[in-house]
Amino acid sequence: MKITFLGAAQTVTGSCFILETDHVRFAVDCGMHQGNAEIEKRNWDASLYDPKHLDFILITHAHIDHSGLLPKMAQEGFAGPIYTTPPTRDLLEIMLLDSAHIQEMEAEWRNKKKRRHGKKQEAPLYSEKDAEAAHRLVRAAPTDKAFEPAPGIQVTMRDAGHILGSAMLEIEYRENGQPTKLVFSGDIGRPNQLLMADPTVIKEADYLFMESTYGNRDHKNEASSREELAAAIRYSYNAGEKVIIPAFAVERTQEVLYSLHLLEREGKLPADMPVYLDSPMAIRATEVFSRYPKYLDKETRTLMDAGENPLELKNLRPTLATAESQAINSAAGPAIVISASGMANAGRIKHHLRHNLWRQGASVVFTGFQAMGTPGRRIVDGAKTIRLFGEEVSVAAKIWTIGGFSAHAGQSQLLEWLSNFTSKDMRVILVHGESSAQTVLAQRIREKFSFDVHAPAYREELILEPGRVMTPVVDEEKAAPRIDWNYLLADSQRILEELKARAVETENRPWVDQTDMRDRLMEINRAMVELISEL
């Protein structure tokens, strides 16, 4: 079997792996690429996926970086079944439609500007119609029960403990009389986290495709993270300002609500401080959590059986309508605002940051991974200003990064999960992680377990054959540089021209911070360095 890495290869977005034999071709995950402009260009080239010739797709969980290109596949001719767990099927209906709505709205925003300049209009990446078409292809597969999506291919979905319905995949097949077992970890959850059960222990595999998001560090524990959240609330409450929490709509929002519920029970949540859940998708996702209690951990089920809903608060105010969302920033006084997206690169959260990021006494609490190139990453890395809706917004709010809320296992937890494997000749392929994290984790794995470890590059191909050394397939046509040199030159020139124009505009205001432009130039510089290293 051959595998091609079309995402989550030395990055944490765009998860997609194409597997093919002589008689079947299928994908594990089909995620959207998120981050800088160069990475997001990958979303538009569907020819690499060849959707019409995919027999089926397996989805590990509903997060957009694992599922967000399904509507694009349907748009480009994919018509096969999409297999996932029952909760993920329900969450996909919400998330794909929301993603499509964002694509349409952002395209319309760009087209308004183009119309003013007489330029050609552009279509969105995909539409709500495409999202509906993709969701009609989704089929529910039960957890812990093997099924055959194609003759000779047996798949078993195991609980990954990451988000509601998340799955690890055990794929077994026989090729040329040789039995082979692949395990795709998906995103591995933290043990003992709120809501979710611990990730399933798997003991045997020929090839393990393992996530490495936090391969170079561990998280704080939940108790200290909750105390840090309480400190952020106390800080802004005393200042009469708001606490802004960018949160992924699925799992992270629910874990934050659970934590606030615990703080409320402990008397650490001010009784007169409203909590706005300002994300229609998160509101609907929370309803899905209530429909699938058997997929939650024992402690959560015990609370629910006793009549206590850990996802409810006395002062919780869900805001579905746009007017309700806008009113939040008109209301005086302290409040907690939970809104999507978790990396602050789309959705209502950008409006809340625009209104609060510049306020002394306000707090912005990041509770999850921030990908390179996103506004969230720039804020966490210490940017002095952030460009929002064409305006440079000063960062005066207090920034809190609370890693203990992560739905991903930290380094020690990844190694502990890996220690359960008894297959001595297993090959470990690290995916879904930045190269810096993968380098550290790979070294730890070699030292601790002596496994053969490899971190594939974008568009790399490998032949999966037990006993064979993991050597990338070299295809001169596909081995073109991963970075578009012409794009980089053009984009560099464009950014330099913008800098010149802004320098003229601000020549009498030398204190104006050019952080956003500098960040973009740094991204191009990093890409050029990577390109040169490949030549």
C-alpha positions in Angstrom: 0.0 0.0 0.0 1.2 3.5 -0.8 0.4 6.5 1.4 0.6 10.2 0.3 0.7 12.9 3.0 -1.5 15.8 1.8 -1.7 17.6 5.2 -0.7 17.5 8.8 2.9 16.9 7.5 5.2 19.0 9.7 2.2 21.2 10.3 -0.9 20.8 12.6 -3.5 21.6 9.9 -5.0 20.0 6.8 -4.9 16.4 8.0 -5.3 14.1 5.0 -3.6 10.9 4.1 -4.4 9.1 0.8 -3.9 5.4 0.8 -4.0 3.2 -2.3 -3.6 -0.4 -3.4 -4.2 -2.0 -6.7 -7.9 -2.2 -6.1 -8.9 0.6 -3.6 -8.0 4.2 -3.0 -9.3 6.1 0.1 -8.5 8.9 2.5 -8.0 9.2 6.3 -9.3 12.7 7.2 -9.8 15.6 4.8 -9.0 18.7 6.7 -8.8 22.4 5.9 -5.3 24.0 5.8 -5.2 26.9 8.2 -2.4 29.4 8.9 -0.5 31.8 6.6 -1.5 32.6 3.0 1.0 30.1 1.5 -0.5 27.2 3.5 -4.1 28.2 2.9 -3.5 28.1 -0.9 -3.4 24.3 -0.6 -7.2 24.3 0.0 -7.9 25.4 -3.6 -6.0 22.6 -5.4 -8.4 19.7 -5.3 -6.5 17.9 -8.1 -4.0 16.6 -5.6 -6.8 14.7 -3.9 -8.4 13.4 -7.2 -11.8 13.3 -5.4 -13.6 11.4 -8.2 -11.3 8.4 -7.7 -11.6 8.2 -3.9 -13.6 5.1 -3.0 -14.4 6.3 0.6 -13.1 8.6 3.3 -12.6 7.9 7.0 -12.9 10.8 9.4 -11.3 10.7 12.9 -13.2 13.6 14.3 -15.2 16.8 13.5 -12.6 19.5 13.9 -12.2 21.5 10.7 -8.5 20.8 10.4 -9.6 17.1 10.0 -12.9 17.5 8.1 -13.1 21.0 6.6 -12.4 20.0 2.9 -15.2 17.5 2.7 -17.5 20.0 1.0 -14.7 20.8 -1.5 -14.4 17.1 -2.3 -18.1 16.9 -2.9 -17.9 20.0 -5.1 -15.2 18.3 -7.2 -17.0 15.0 -7.7 -16.4 12.8 -4.7 -19.6 10.7 -4.2 -18.4 7.8 -2.0 -19.3 7.1 1.6 -17.7 9.1 4.5 -17.4 6.9 7.6 -17.2 8.3 11.2 -18.8 7.8 14.6 -22.4 8.8 15.4 -21.5 11.9 17.4 -19.1 13.1 14.8 -21.7 12.7 12.1 -24.0 15.0 14.0 -21.2 17.5 14.7 -20.1 17.5 11.1 -23.6 18.7 10.0 -23.1 21.8 12.2 -19.4 22.5 11.5 -19.4 22.0 7.8 -22.4 24.3 7.3 -20.8 26.9 9.5 -17.5 26.6 7.6 -19.3 27.0 4.3 -21.1 30.1 5.7 -17.8 31.6 6.6 -16.4 30.9 3.2 -19.3 32.6 1.5 -19.2 35.6 3.8 -15.5 36.1 3.4 -15.8 35.8 -0.4 -18.6 38.4 -0.4 -16.4 40.7 1.7 -13.6 40.4 -0.7 -15.9 40.8 -3.7 -17.3 44.1 -2.4 -13.8 45.5 -2.5 -13.2 44.0 -5.9 -16.4 45.6 -7.3 -15.3 49.0 -6.1 -12.1 48.6 -8.1 -13.8 46.9 -11.1 -12.0 43.6 -10.6 -13.2 40.1 -11.4 -15.4 38.5 -8.7 -14.2 35.3 -7.0 -16.2 32.3 -5.8 -16.0 31.0 -2.3 -13.9 27.9 -1.6 -17.2 26.1 -1.3 -20.8 26.8 -0.5 -23.5 25.7 2.0 -24.9 23.6 -0.9 -21.6 21.8 -1.1 -21.6 21.2 2.7 -25.1 19.7 2.6 -24.0 17.5 -0.3 -21.0 16.3 1.7 -23.0 15.6 4.8 -25.5 13.4 2.9 -22.5 11.1 2.2 -21.7 10.6 6.0 -22.3 7.2 7.4 -22.2 6.3 11.1 -19.9 3.5 12.2 -20.0 2.2 15.8 -17.1 2.4 18.1 -15.2 -0.8 18.8 -16.9 -2.8 16.1 -15.0 -3.8 12.9 -16.6 -3.0 9.4 -15.5 -3.3 5.8 -15.7 -0.1 3.8 -14.2 -2.0 0.8 -13.4 -5.7 0.2 -10.3 -6.8 2.1 -10.1 -3.5 4.2 -11.2 -3.9 7.8 -11.6 -0.8 10.0 -12.2 -0.5 13.7 -12.8 2.9 15.4 -11.6 3.3 19.0 -12.2 6.2 21.4 -9.4 8.7 21.0 -10.4 10.7 24.1 -9.9 14.0 22.2 -13.4 15.4 21.6 -16.9 14.0 21.5 -16.9 11.1 19.0 -13.2 11.3 18.2 -11.7 8.1 17.0 -8.4 6.2 16.5 -8.5 4.0 13.4 -7.2 0.4 13.2 -7.0 -0.6 9.6 -6.2 -4.2 8.7 -5.7 -5.5 5.2 -3.8 -8.2 3.3 -1.7 -7.4 0.2 0.2 -10.0 -1.8 -0.7 -12.5 1.0 0.9 -10.3 3.6 -1.3 -9.1 6.5 -0.7 -5.5 7.6 -2.1 -3.4 10.4 -2.1 0.4 10.4 -3.1 2.5 13.3 -4.0 6.2 12.9 -4.1 7.8 16.3 -6.1 10.8 15.2 -5.7 13.5 17.9 -4.9 11.8 21.2 -6.7 13.2 24.2 -5.3 13.9 27.6 -6.1 11.3 30.3 -8.3 12.4 33.1 -9.6 15.5 31.3 -13.1 16.9 31.9 -15.9 15.3 29.8 -13.9 12.8 27.8 -12.9 9.2 28.6 -9.2 8.3 28.5 -7.8 7.4 25.0 -8.0 3.8 24.1 -5.0 1.6 24.7 -3.9 -0.2 21.5 -1.1 -2.8 21.6 -0.2 -3.9 18.1 0.5 -2.3 14.8 2.9 -2.5 11.9 2.7 1.2 11.2 1.6 3.8 13.7 0.6 7.3 12.4 0.8 9.3 15.6 0.0 12.9 16.3 2.8 15.1 17.7 1.2 18.5 18.4 2.7 18.8 21.9 5.7 16.5 21.3 8.1 18.9 22.9 6.3 19.9 26.1 3.8 19.0 28.7 0.7 20.8 30.0 -0.2 22.2 33.3 -2.7 20.1 35.3 -6.4 20.9 35.3 -6.5 22.3 38.9 -3.8 24.9 38.3 -5.4 25.8 34.9 -8.7 26.4 36.5 -7.1 28.6 39.2 -5.4 30.5 36.4 -8.8 31.0 34.7 -10.2 32.2 38.0 -7.3 34.7 38.3 -8.0 36.1 34.8 -11.7 36.5 35.7 -10.8 38.2 39.0 -8.3 40.5 37.3 -10.9 41.8 34.7 -13.8 41.8 37.1 -12.0 44.1 39.5 -11.1 46.4 36.5 -14.7 46.4 35.3 -13.6 44.9 31.9 -14.4 41.7 29.9 -12.7 38.4 29.7 -12.5 37.3 26.0 -12.0 33.5 25.5 -11.4 32.4 21.9 -12.5 28.8 22.0 -13.0 26.0 19.5 -16.7 25.3 19.2 -16.4 21.6 19.9 -14.9 20.3 23.1 -12.9 23.4 24.2 -16.0 25.5 24.6 -17.7 22.7 26.6 -14.6 22.1 28.8 -14.4 25.9 29.5 -18.1 25.8 30.5 -17.5 22.8 32.7 -14.6 24.6 34.4 -16.7 27.7 34.9 -19.4 25.5 36.4 -16.8 24.1 38.9 -15.6 27.7 39.7 -19.2 28.7 40.3 -19.7 25.8 42.7 -16.5 26.8 44.5 -17.7 30.4 44.8 -14.9 31.7 42.5 -17.2 33.0 39.8 -18.8 36.4 40.5 -22.5 36.1 40.9 -23.2 39.2 38.9 -20.8 38.5 36.0 -22.7 37.3 32.9 -21.2 34.6 30.7 -22.0 34.9 27.0 -21.7 31.9 24.8 -21.4 33.8 21.6 -21.1 31.2 18.9 -24.2 29.6 17.2 -22.0 26.6 16.3 -20.8 26.1 19.9 -24.4 26.4 21.2 -25.6 23.7 18.8 -22.5 21.6 19.5 -23.2 21.7 23.2 -26.7 20.3 22.5 -25.1 17.4 20.7 -23.0 16.6 23.8 -26.2 16.3 25.8 -27.5 13.7 23.2 -24.5 11.3 23.6 -23.8 10.8 27.3 -22.5 7.3 26.8 -19.5 8.9 24.9 -18.6 11.0 28.0 -16.5 9.9 30.9 -17.8 8.2 34.0 -17.6 11.3 36.3 -19.6 13.4 33.9 -22.3 10.7 33.5 -22.5 10.5 37.3 -23.1 14.2 37.6 -25.8 14.1 34.9 -27.5 11.1 36.5 -27.7 13.1 39.7 -29.4 16.0 37.9 -26.4 18.3 37.7 -25.6 19.5 34.2 -21.9 20.5 34.1 -22.4 22.5 30.9 -24.9 24.9 32.6 -24.3 28.1 34.5 -26.7 30.5 36.4 -25.6 33.5 34.4 -25.1 31.7 31.0 -26.5 33.7 28.1 -26.4 31.9 24.7 -26.4 34.5 21.9 -27.6 33.2 18.5 -28.6 36.4 16.7 -26.1 38.8 15.3 -27.8 41.7 17.1 -27.4 39.9 20.4 -23.7 39.4 19.7 -23.2 43.1 18.8 -25.0 44.1 22.0 -22.3 42.4 24.2 -19.8 45.0 23.3 -22.3 47.8 23.9 -23.0 46.6 27.4 -20.9 48.2 30.2 -19.3 46.3 33.0 -17.4 43.0 33.3 -18.5 39.9 31.5 -17.0 36.6 30.2 -17.3 36.1 26.4 -16.7 32.7 24.9 -16.6 32.8 21.1 -15.2 31.1 18.1 -12.8 30.6 16.4 -10.2 29.3 18.8 -7.3 30.7 16.8 -9.1 34.1 16.3 -8.8 33.8 12.5 -12.6 33.9 11.7 -16.0 34.4 13.2 -17.4 36.6 15.9 -14.3 36.5 18.1 -12.6 39.0 15.8 -15.2 41.6 16.7 -14.8 41.0 20.4 -11.0 41.4 20.1 -11.5 44.6 18.1 -13.6 46.0 20.9 -11.5 44.8 23.9 -7.9 44.0 22.9 -6.9 47.6 23.4 -8.5 48.0 26.8 -6.3 48.1 29.9 -7.9 45.6 32.4 -9.4 43.4 29.8 -8.2 39.8 29.5 -7.8 37.5 26.5 -7.6 33.9 27.5 -6.2 31.4 25.0 -7.0 27.8 25.9 -5.7 25.9 22.8 -3.0 25.5 20.2 -2.4 28.6 18.0 -1.1 27.7 14.5 1.7 29.6 12.8 0.4 32.6 10.9 -2.9 33.0 12.8 -3.9 36.2 14.8 -4.0 34.1 17.9 -0.4 32.9 17.4 0.8 36.5 16.8 -0.9 37.7 20.0 0.5 34.8 22.1 4.0 35.6 20.6 3.8 39.1 21.9 2.6 41.3 19.0 2.1 44.9 20.0 -0.7 45.4 17.4 -3.0 43.2 15.4 -4.8 44.1 12.2 -8.5 43.5 12.5 -11.0 44.5 9.8 -8.4 46.8 8.2 -7.5 48.5 11.4 -4.4 48.3 13.6 -5.6 47.4 17.1 -3.2 47.9 20.0 -2.7 44.9 22.4 -3.2 46.4 25.9 -5.3 43.6 27.4 -3.6 41.0 29.6 -2.9 37.9 27.6 -3.3 34.5 29.4 -2.2 31.2 27.8 -3.6 28.3 29.7 -2.3 25.1 28.3 -4.0 22.8 30.7 -7.3 23.0 28.8 -5.7 21.4 25.7 -7.6 18.4 24.3 -4.2 17.0 23.1 -1.9 14.8 25.1 1.3 16.4 26.2 4.7 14.8 25.5 4.8 12.6 28.6 1.2 11.5 27.9 2.0 10.7 24.3 5.0 8.6 25.4 2.9 6.8 28.1 0.2 5.9 25.5 2.9 4.7 23.1 4.5 2.5 25.8 1.5 0.1 25.5 2.5 -1.1 22.1 4.2 -4.5 22.1 5.1 -4.7 18.4 8.9 -4.5 18.5 9.3 -3.8 14.8 6.6 -1.2 14.6 7.4 1.9 12.5 6.2 5.3 13.9 5.3 8.0 11.5 4.8 11.4 13.2 2.1 13.6 11.8 0.0 16.6 13.0 2.9 18.6 14.6 5.3 21.3 13.7 8.8 20.1 12.9 10.3 21.5 16.1 7.9 19.4 18.2 8.5 16.4 16.0 12.3 16.6 16.2 12.1 16.5 20.0 9.5 13.7 20.2 11.2 11.5 17.6 14.4 11.6 19.7 12.6 10.7 22.9 10.9 7.8 21.1 14.1 6.4 19.7 15.8 6.7 23.1 12.9 5.2 25.1 11.6 2.5 22.7 14.1 2.1 19.8 11.3 2.4 17.2 12.1 3.5 13.7 10.6 7.1 13.5 9.9 9.3 10.5 8.3 12.7 10.1 7.0 13.0 6.5 6.9 16.2 4.5 3.9 17.6 2.6 3.1 15.5 -0.5 5.6 12.9 0.5 4.8 9.3 -0.5 5.8 6.1 1.4 5.4 2.4 0.5 3.9 0.5 3.5 5.4 -2.9 3.5 6.3 -4.6 6.8 10.0 -5.3 7.0 10.9 -2.7 4.4 12.9 0.4 5.3 10.8 3.5 5.3 12.1 5.2 2.1 10.1 8.0 0.5 8.9 7.3 -3.1 10.7 9.7 -5.5 8.4 11.1 -8.2 10.1 13.9 -10.1 6.8 15.4 -11.2 5.5 15.4 -7.6 8.8 16.3 -6.0 8.6 19.9 -7.0 9.4 22.3 -4.2 6.5 22.5 -1.7 6.8 26.3 -1.8 5.7 28.4 -4.8 8.8 30.5 -5.6 6.9 32.8 -8.0 4.2 33.4 -5.4 6.8 34.3 -2.8 8.6 36.7 -5.1 5.3 38.4 -6.0 4.0 38.5 -2.5 7.3 39.8 -1.2 7.1 42.6 -3.8 3.5 43.4 -2.9 4.3 43.6 0.8 7.3 45.8 0.2 5.1 48.2 -1.8 2.6 48.2 1.0 5.4 49.0 3.5 6.6 51.9 1.3 3.1 53.3 1.1 2.5 53.0 4.8 5.9 54.5 5.5 4.8 57.6 3.5 1.5 57.7 5.4 3.2 57.5 8.7 6.4 59.5 8.1 5.2 62.0 10.7 4.2 59.3 13.1 7.3 57.1 13.6 5.9 55.4 16.7 3.3 53.5 14.5 4.0 49.8 15.0 4.4 47.7 11.8 4.0 44.4 13.6 1.5 42.9 11.2 3.7 43.6 8.2 6.8 42.5 10.0 5.1 39.2 10.8 4.2 38.6 7.2 7.7 39.4 6.0 9.1 36.9 8.6 6.7 34.2 7.3 8.0 34.8 3.8 11.6 34.7 5.1 11.0 31.4 6.8 9.5 30.0 3.7 12.4 31.1 1.5 14.9 29.6 4.0 13.0 26.3 3.7 13.0 26.4 0.0 16.7 27.1 -0.2 17.3 24.1 2.1 15.5 21.9 -0.4 17.3 23.0 -3.5 
